[in-house]
Amino acid sequence: MVILSLVMYIIYFAVLMLLPLYAQRKVKSTYTRYSKETSTSGMTGAQVARKILDENGLGNVRVEAVDGFLSDHYDPTTKVVRLSTHNFYEASVAGNAVAAHECGHAIQDAEAYKFLNIRAKLVPAANISSNASWIFIMIGMIATYQPLMLVGIILLAIGVLFQVVTLPVEFDASKRAMRQMSEHGIINNDEYPKAKKVLTAAALTYVAAAATAVMELARLVLIYTGMGNRDD
C-alpha cells in the first residue's frame, strides 16, 4: 500500500511539475527554431492573417500587433486577431503558423463552433471559481469540514472543465490553420511539417494545463473522501 501511494505521488509530481515545464520548453524551442526560417511566400504574419480572414469572408475582423512573446490571440468580443510584434511584422514559418491558428479561432467564431461557444460561456464562472475555490478548500482542510471542501471542489471543477473544453477548441483551430495555409499557398510541402510542429508544440501546453488541472482535482477528491472515511 505504501509503495502504491509512493508511485501515485511520483506520477502526480511528474504530471503537475514536469509536464508543464516540458511543454513550455518544447513550444519555446520549436517556435524559436522556425521563427528564424523565412517563409517562401515572403508573407508576414499580418499578411497571412489578412489573407485567410478575407478568403473566409471575415473582412470585419481586424488584425493588430500586440506586445509580448507569443501573446497572439483572437478576441471574439471585439473581433480582432492580435499578433505579437515579431509575428505581425516578420515573414517566418512559425509566425505564419501562429497567425493562421488565431485566424482559425476567428473562423470558429464565425461558424459558431460548439466548443468555442461553450468555452466562452465558461469564462466568467471559471475566472471567479478558480480563485474562490481554494479559499473554501483550504478552510475545509484546516477545519476538517467536508461541506466547505466540497464547495471548493465543485468550484474548482468548473475551472477544470474550462481547461478540458479548451483542448478541442485549440486542436480544431490548428487543423483549420494547416488547411488554410495549404489551400491558399501560404506554405509549400517542405514547410507544411515545420508549421505543424509549431502548432503541435503549442497544443502541448494546453494538454499539460488540462492534465495538471485534472490531476489536482482528482487529488483533492481523494483527500475529501479520506476525510469522510476518518469520520466513519
Residue frames relative to the residue before (quaternion, step in Angstrom):
aa qw qx qy qz dx dy dz
M 1.0000 0.0000 0.0000 0.0000 0.00 0.00 0.00
V 0.6529 0.5118 -0.3084 0.4655 3.55 1.02 -0.89
I 0.6472 0.5206 -0.3103 0.4625 3.57 1.01 -0.88
L 0.6390 0.5281 -0.3172 0.4607 3.58 1.00 -0.88
S 0.6551 0.5089 -0.3070 0.4665 3.58 0.96 -0.88
L 0.6411 0.5299 -0.3151 0.4571 3.57 1.03 -0.83
V 0.6432 0.5192 -0.3097 0.4699 3.57 1.00 -0.87
M 0.6496 0.5220 -0.3117 0.4564 3.57 0.99 -0.88
Y 0.6720 0.4900 -0.3023 0.4658 3.59 0.97 -0.81
I 0.6098 0.5399 -0.3451 0.4665 3.58 1.12 -0.64
I 0.6494 0.5008 -0.3032 0.4853 3.57 0.98 -0.90
Y 0.6400 0.5346 -0.3133 0.4544 3.55 0.98 -0.90
F 0.6617 0.5048 -0.2959 0.4688 3.57 0.93 -0.93
A 0.6465 0.5330 -0.3189 0.4430 3.58 0.98 -0.90
V 0.6894 0.4665 -0.2782 0.4793 3.57 0.92 -0.92
L 0.7161 0.4863 -0.2613 0.4271 3.55 0.84 -1.01
M 0.7992 0.3056 -0.1333 0.5001 3.58 0.97 -0.85
L 0.7654 0.4189 -0.2198 0.4364 3.56 0.70 -1.09
L 0.6448 0.5446 -0.3336 0.4200 3.60 0.93 -0.82
P 0.6694 0.4772 -0.3209 0.4703 3.65 0.85 -0.82
L 0.6397 0.5231 -0.3260 0.4592 3.59 1.01 -0.78
Y 0.6489 0.5090 -0.3103 0.4728 3.56 0.98 -0.88
A 0.6537 0.5265 -0.3138 0.4439 3.58 0.93 -0.91
Q 0.6656 0.5041 -0.3010 0.4607 3.57 0.96 -0.88
R 0.6587 0.4984 -0.3053 0.4739 3.58 0.97 -0.84
K 0.6470 0.5398 -0.3108 0.4398 3.55 1.01 -0.87
V 0.6938 0.4646 -0.2868 0.4697 3.58 0.82 -0.94
K 0.6549 0.5161 -0.3209 0.4491 3.59 0.99 -0.79
S 0.6915 0.4762 -0.2861 0.4617 3.58 0.88 -0.93
T 0.6597 0.5034 -0.3091 0.4647 3.59 0.97 -0.85
Y 0.6602 0.5008 -0.3081 0.4673 3.56 0.92 -0.92
T 0.6570 0.5213 -0.3140 0.4450 3.59 0.88 -0.96
R 0.6448 0.5411 -0.3175 0.4365 3.57 0.95 -0.89
Y 0.7934 0.3322 -0.1722 0.4801 3.58 0.73 -1.03
S 0.5377 0.5813 -0.4257 0.4380 3.58 1.26 0.01
K 0.6405 0.5032 -0.3133 0.4883 3.56 1.30 -0.28
E 0.6369 0.5102 -0.3242 0.4785 3.58 1.29 -0.12
T 0.3452 -0.7642 0.5131 0.1832 3.56 -0.48 1.21
S 0.4460 -0.6946 0.4983 0.2651 3.56 -0.90 0.93
T 0.5383 -0.6507 0.4331 0.3151 3.57 -0.99 0.81
S 0.6099 0.5554 -0.3550 0.4399 3.58 1.16 -0.51
G 0.3481 -0.7586 0.4795 0.2710 3.58 1.19 -0.51
M 0.4930 0.6708 -0.4217 0.3593 3.58 1.28 0.19
T 0.4085 -0.6805 0.5502 0.2595 3.54 -1.02 0.82
G 0.6740 -0.4767 0.3590 0.4354 3.57 -1.27 0.20
A 0.6280 0.5412 -0.3310 0.4509 3.56 1.04 -0.78
Q 0.6714 0.4928 -0.2934 0.4694 3.58 0.98 -0.86
V 0.6207 0.5367 -0.3321 0.4651 3.56 1.06 -0.76
A 0.6640 0.5076 -0.2984 0.4608 3.55 0.89 -0.97
R 0.6699 0.5069 -0.3031 0.4499 3.56 0.89 -0.93
K 0.6532 0.5219 -0.3109 0.4520 3.57 0.99 -0.86
I 0.6807 0.4872 -0.2938 0.4615 3.58 0.85 -0.97
L 0.6529 0.5142 -0.3137 0.4592 3.56 0.94 -0.86
D 0.6832 0.4837 -0.2896 0.4642 3.58 0.89 -0.92
E 0.6405 0.5310 -0.3205 0.4529 3.58 1.02 -0.79
N 0.7353 0.3821 -0.2176 0.5158 3.57 1.19 -0.51
G 0.5713 -0.6454 0.3565 0.3604 3.55 1.24 0.46
L 0.5282 0.6319 -0.4044 0.3978 3.56 1.16 0.59
G 0.0887 0.8339 -0.5330 0.1120 3.55 0.82 1.03
N 0.6074 0.5700 -0.3443 0.4331 3.58 1.23 -0.39
V 0.6166 0.5379 -0.3455 0.4594 3.60 1.24 -0.33
R 0.2931 -0.7757 0.5391 0.1476 3.57 -0.69 1.12
V 0.2447 -0.7281 0.6179 0.1676 3.56 -1.32 0.38
E 0.0247 0.8188 -0.5693 0.0694 3.57 -0.65 1.11
A 0.4373 -0.6584 0.5417 0.2861 3.55 -1.28 0.46
V 0.0565 -0.7857 0.6158 0.0141 3.56 -1.13 0.72
D 0.5205 -0.6475 0.4594 0.3142 3.57 -1.06 0.73
G 0.6208 0.5709 -0.4055 0.3525 3.55 -1.26 0.38
F 0.4768 -0.6527 0.5142 0.2867 3.53 -1.28 0.53
L 0.8349 -0.0784 -0.0124 0.5446 3.56 -0.66 1.17
S 0.3053 0.7547 -0.5085 0.2805 3.54 0.95 0.98
D 0.3207 0.7853 -0.4705 0.2431 3.56 1.33 0.25
H 0.2079 0.7713 -0.5843 0.1430 3.57 -0.98 0.82
Y 0.3454 -0.6896 0.5859 0.2490 3.53 -1.34 0.25
D 0.2143 -0.7748 0.5862 0.1006 3.54 -0.88 1.02
P 0.2711 -0.8088 0.4997 0.1503 3.61 -0.26 1.22
T 0.6109 0.5745 -0.3583 0.4102 3.60 1.15 -0.48
T 0.7787 0.2793 -0.1508 0.5412 3.58 1.07 -0.76
K 0.3685 -0.7499 0.4670 0.2895 3.59 1.35 -0.04
V 0.4769 0.6457 -0.4501 0.3912 3.55 0.77 1.10
V 0.2379 -0.7141 0.6394 0.1569 3.54 -1.05 0.88
R 0.0933 -0.8068 0.5829 0.0230 3.57 -0.59 1.13
L 0.1115 -0.8025 0.5860 0.0133 3.54 -0.78 1.12
S 0.5250 -0.6127 0.4815 0.3422 3.56 -1.02 0.79
T 0.6954 -0.5370 0.2873 0.3816 3.55 -1.07 0.80
H 0.6636 0.5064 -0.3118 0.4538 3.59 0.86 -0.95
N 0.6977 0.4669 -0.2795 0.4660 3.59 0.84 -0.93
F 0.6246 0.5639 -0.3294 0.4282 3.56 1.09 -0.73
Y 0.8080 0.3246 -0.1387 0.4717 3.57 0.81 -1.04
E 0.7059 0.4638 -0.2665 0.4644 3.60 1.12 -0.55
A 0.3427 -0.7202 0.5684 0.2021 3.54 -1.28 0.55
S 0.2593 0.7718 -0.5345 0.2268 3.57 0.17 1.28
V 0.6303 -0.5305 0.4027 0.3989 3.55 -1.23 0.44
A 0.6675 0.5023 -0.2972 0.4624 3.57 0.93 -0.91
G 0.6702 0.5094 -0.2948 0.4521 3.57 0.90 -0.93
N 0.6351 0.5268 -0.3183 0.4667 3.56 1.04 -0.80
A 0.6563 0.5209 -0.3045 0.4531 3.57 0.99 -0.90
V 0.6637 0.5037 -0.2962 0.4670 3.56 0.95 -0.91
A 0.6469 0.5179 -0.3145 0.4631 3.58 0.96 -0.88
A 0.6574 0.5070 -0.3053 0.4665 3.57 0.97 -0.87
H 0.6213 0.5529 -0.3330 0.4443 3.56 1.05 -0.78
E 0.6740 0.4831 -0.2997 0.4718 3.58 0.89 -0.90
C 0.6196 0.5184 -0.3371 0.4835 3.56 1.11 -0.63
G 0.5622 0.5893 -0.3744 0.4433 3.55 1.19 -0.57
H 0.6439 0.5048 -0.3141 0.4816 3.57 1.06 -0.75
A 0.6330 0.5272 -0.3331 0.4587 3.58 1.02 -0.77
I 0.6432 0.5050 -0.3130 0.4830 3.58 1.04 -0.77
Q 0.6072 0.5440 -0.3452 0.4649 3.58 1.04 -0.77
D 0.6534 0.5251 -0.2998 0.4555 3.54 0.95 -0.95
A 0.6740 0.5015 -0.2923 0.4571 3.57 0.92 -0.93
E 0.7312 0.4056 -0.2207 0.5021 3.57 1.10 -0.72
A 0.3996 -0.7355 0.4561 0.3022 3.58 1.32 0.11
Y 0.0347 0.8320 -0.5480 0.0788 3.54 0.89 1.03
K 0.5581 -0.6844 0.3620 0.2985 3.56 -0.66 1.19
F 0.7293 0.4389 -0.2638 0.4538 3.59 0.68 -1.03
L 0.5963 0.5451 -0.3699 0.4588 3.60 1.12 -0.56
N 0.6544 0.5101 -0.3068 0.4663 3.58 1.00 -0.83
I 0.6366 0.5215 -0.3252 0.4658 3.57 1.01 -0.82
R 0.6577 0.5126 -0.3095 0.4570 3.56 0.95 -0.92
A 0.6438 0.5324 -0.3223 0.4452 3.58 0.96 -0.87
K 0.6686 0.4949 -0.2974 0.4686 3.59 1.02 -0.80
L 0.6680 0.5099 -0.2932 0.4559 3.57 1.16 -0.60
V 0.4992 0.7072 -0.4090 0.2888 3.60 1.18 -0.54
P 0.6959 0.4597 -0.3181 0.4508 3.68 0.65 -0.93
A 0.6816 0.4866 -0.2887 0.4640 3.58 0.89 -0.95
A 0.6545 0.5183 -0.3138 0.4523 3.59 0.98 -0.84
N 0.6397 0.5354 -0.3289 0.4427 3.61 0.98 -0.80
I 0.6981 0.4558 -0.2639 0.4851 3.56 0.98 -0.86
S 0.7098 0.4963 -0.2700 0.4207 3.55 0.80 -1.05
S 0.6277 0.5647 -0.3479 0.4075 3.59 1.00 -0.78
N 0.6946 0.4422 -0.2666 0.5009 3.60 1.12 -0.66
A 0.7046 0.4787 -0.2654 0.4516 3.55 0.88 -0.96
S 0.5729 0.6390 -0.3786 0.3466 3.58 1.05 -0.72
W 0.7005 0.4925 -0.2840 0.4314 3.58 0.88 -0.93
I 0.5528 0.5827 -0.3981 0.4433 3.58 1.19 -0.42
F 0.6946 0.4597 -0.2675 0.4844 3.57 0.87 -0.98
I 0.6496 0.5332 -0.3195 0.4378 3.58 0.98 -0.86
M 0.6936 0.4806 -0.2852 0.4545 3.58 0.85 -0.96
I 0.6551 0.4902 -0.3189 0.4783 3.57 0.95 -0.85
G 0.6513 0.5292 -0.3107 0.4463 3.55 0.98 -0.85
M 0.6681 0.4929 -0.2960 0.4722 3.57 1.02 -0.82
I 0.6691 0.5016 -0.3021 0.4577 3.58 0.93 -0.91
A 0.7477 0.3731 -0.2065 0.5090 3.56 0.96 -0.91
T 0.3080 -0.7648 0.4926 0.2787 3.58 1.35 -0.12
Y 0.4044 0.6866 -0.4794 0.3677 3.54 0.96 1.03
Q 0.3822 -0.7929 0.4351 0.1894 3.55 -0.23 1.32
P 0.6479 0.5428 -0.3553 0.3992 3.65 0.78 -0.86
L 0.6593 0.4989 -0.3146 0.4663 3.59 0.97 -0.82
M 0.6594 0.5009 -0.3107 0.4666 3.56 0.96 -0.85
L 0.6209 0.5467 -0.3404 0.4468 3.58 1.04 -0.72
V 0.6215 0.5286 -0.3354 0.4710 3.57 1.03 -0.80
G 0.6612 0.5132 -0.3004 0.4574 3.56 0.96 -0.89
I 0.6513 0.5169 -0.3114 0.4601 3.57 0.98 -0.83
I 0.6402 0.5187 -0.3208 0.4671 3.58 1.00 -0.82
L 0.6533 0.5042 -0.3068 0.4742 3.57 0.98 -0.86
L 0.6530 0.5105 -0.3075 0.4674 3.57 0.99 -0.86
A 0.6126 0.5735 -0.3399 0.4247 3.58 1.07 -0.75
I 0.5957 0.5573 -0.3663 0.4476 3.59 1.14 -0.59
G 0.6545 0.5014 -0.2996 0.4801 3.57 1.02 -0.83
V 0.6330 0.5240 -0.3245 0.4684 3.56 1.05 -0.78
L 0.6266 0.5341 -0.3293 0.4621 3.57 1.00 -0.83
F 0.6205 0.5432 -0.3316 0.4582 3.58 1.03 -0.80
Q 0.6609 0.5078 -0.3016 0.4631 3.59 0.94 -0.91
V 0.6706 0.5020 -0.2962 0.4588 3.57 0.96 -0.86
V 0.6650 0.4977 -0.3012 0.4684 3.59 0.96 -0.87
T 0.5801 0.5989 -0.3658 0.4135 3.58 1.16 -0.58
L 0.5872 0.6247 -0.3670 0.3609 3.60 1.04 -0.72
P 0.7119 0.4200 -0.2926 0.4808 3.67 0.67 -0.91
V 0.5887 0.5725 -0.3653 0.4384 3.58 1.14 -0.61
E 0.7121 0.4537 -0.2578 0.4697 3.57 0.86 -0.96
F 0.6501 0.5134 -0.3206 0.4593 3.59 0.94 -0.83
D 0.6611 0.5046 -0.3026 0.4656 3.56 0.98 -0.85
A 0.6375 0.5254 -0.3293 0.4573 3.60 1.00 -0.80
S 0.6535 0.5024 -0.3105 0.4735 3.59 1.02 -0.78
K 0.6270 0.5322 -0.3274 0.4653 3.57 1.03 -0.78
R 0.6525 0.4995 -0.3024 0.4831 3.56 0.98 -0.86
A 0.6356 0.5506 -0.3251 0.4326 3.57 0.99 -0.87
M 0.6672 0.4996 -0.3047 0.4608 3.57 0.87 -0.93
R 0.6603 0.5071 -0.3058 0.4619 3.57 0.97 -0.85
Q 0.6642 0.5082 -0.3082 0.4535 3.59 0.93 -0.87
M 0.6685 0.5021 -0.3054 0.4559 3.59 0.92 -0.87
S 0.6639 0.5011 -0.2977 0.4685 3.55 1.04 -0.77
E 0.6937 0.4991 -0.2760 0.4399 3.56 0.85 -1.01
H 0.7699 0.3607 -0.1830 0.4936 3.59 1.00 -0.79
G 0.5416 -0.6865 0.3704 0.3134 3.57 1.23 0.46
I 0.3346 0.7570 -0.4967 0.2612 3.56 1.15 0.57
I 0.7743 0.1187 -0.0720 0.6174 3.57 1.14 -0.67
N 0.3728 -0.7083 0.5477 0.2439 3.57 -1.18 0.54
N 0.7580 -0.3966 0.2644 0.4454 3.57 -1.32 -0.01
D 0.6526 0.5143 -0.3169 0.4574 3.59 1.06 -0.71
E 0.7034 0.4694 -0.2613 0.4654 3.56 1.05 -0.75
Y 0.4982 0.6948 -0.4103 0.3173 3.58 1.20 -0.52
P 0.7212 0.4249 -0.2796 0.4702 3.66 0.67 -0.97
K 0.6131 0.5485 -0.3521 0.4464 3.59 1.11 -0.59
A 0.6571 0.4946 -0.3013 0.4826 3.56 0.96 -0.88
K 0.6409 0.5305 -0.3206 0.4528 3.56 1.03 -0.80
K 0.6153 0.5450 -0.3424 0.4551 3.59 1.06 -0.72
V 0.6314 0.5352 -0.3297 0.4540 3.57 1.00 -0.82
L 0.7132 0.4509 -0.2589 0.4701 3.57 0.84 -0.98
T 0.6203 0.5366 -0.3404 0.4598 3.59 1.08 -0.66
A 0.6439 0.5132 -0.3123 0.4737 3.56 1.01 -0.85
A 0.6487 0.5111 -0.3175 0.4660 3.58 0.98 -0.82
A 0.6405 0.5327 -0.3200 0.4512 3.58 1.02 -0.82
L 0.5906 0.5965 -0.3625 0.4049 3.57 1.09 -0.68
T 0.6100 0.5544 -0.3620 0.4353 3.60 1.07 -0.62
Y 0.6568 0.4921 -0.3065 0.4822 3.59 1.08 -0.71
V 0.6090 0.5372 -0.3411 0.4735 3.57 1.10 -0.70
A 0.6541 0.5149 -0.3036 0.4635 3.56 0.96 -0.91
A 0.6580 0.5124 -0.3098 0.4566 3.59 0.94 -0.88
A 0.6685 0.4943 -0.2963 0.4701 3.58 0.96 -0.87
A 0.6552 0.5140 -0.3090 0.4593 3.59 0.94 -0.89
T 0.6489 0.5191 -0.3071 0.4639 3.56 0.99 -0.86
A 0.6613 0.5115 -0.3014 0.4585 3.56 0.95 -0.90
V 0.6614 0.5047 -0.3040 0.4641 3.59 0.94 -0.88
M 0.6582 0.5111 -0.3080 0.4590 3.59 0.95 -0.89
E 0.6552 0.5067 -0.3126 0.4650 3.58 0.95 -0.83
L 0.6419 0.5127 -0.3213 0.4710 3.58 0.99 -0.82
A 0.6473 0.5213 -0.3134 0.4593 3.59 0.97 -0.89
R 0.6379 0.5342 -0.3225 0.4513 3.59 1.00 -0.83
L 0.6841 0.4838 -0.2846 0.4658 3.56 0.94 -0.91
V 0.6092 0.5390 -0.3484 0.4658 3.57 1.09 -0.66
L 0.6405 0.5200 -0.3153 0.4689 3.58 1.04 -0.79
I 0.6365 0.5110 -0.3210 0.4802 3.57 1.03 -0.81
Y 0.6421 0.5373 -0.3104 0.4503 3.55 1.01 -0.89
T 0.6859 0.4613 -0.2871 0.4841 3.57 0.87 -0.90
G 0.6111 0.5509 -0.3448 0.4518 3.57 1.11 -0.64
M 0.6132 0.5433 -0.3399 0.4619 3.57 1.08 -0.71
G 0.6497 0.5178 -0.3071 0.4642 3.55 1.06 -0.82
N 0.6516 0.5204 -0.3207 0.4492 3.57 0.99 -0.79
R 0.6436 0.5264 -0.3256 0.4502 3.58 1.08 -0.72
D 0.6517 0.5272 -0.3114 0.4476 3.54 1.19 -0.61
D 0.5980 0.5915 -0.3533 0.4095 3.58 1.23 -0.54
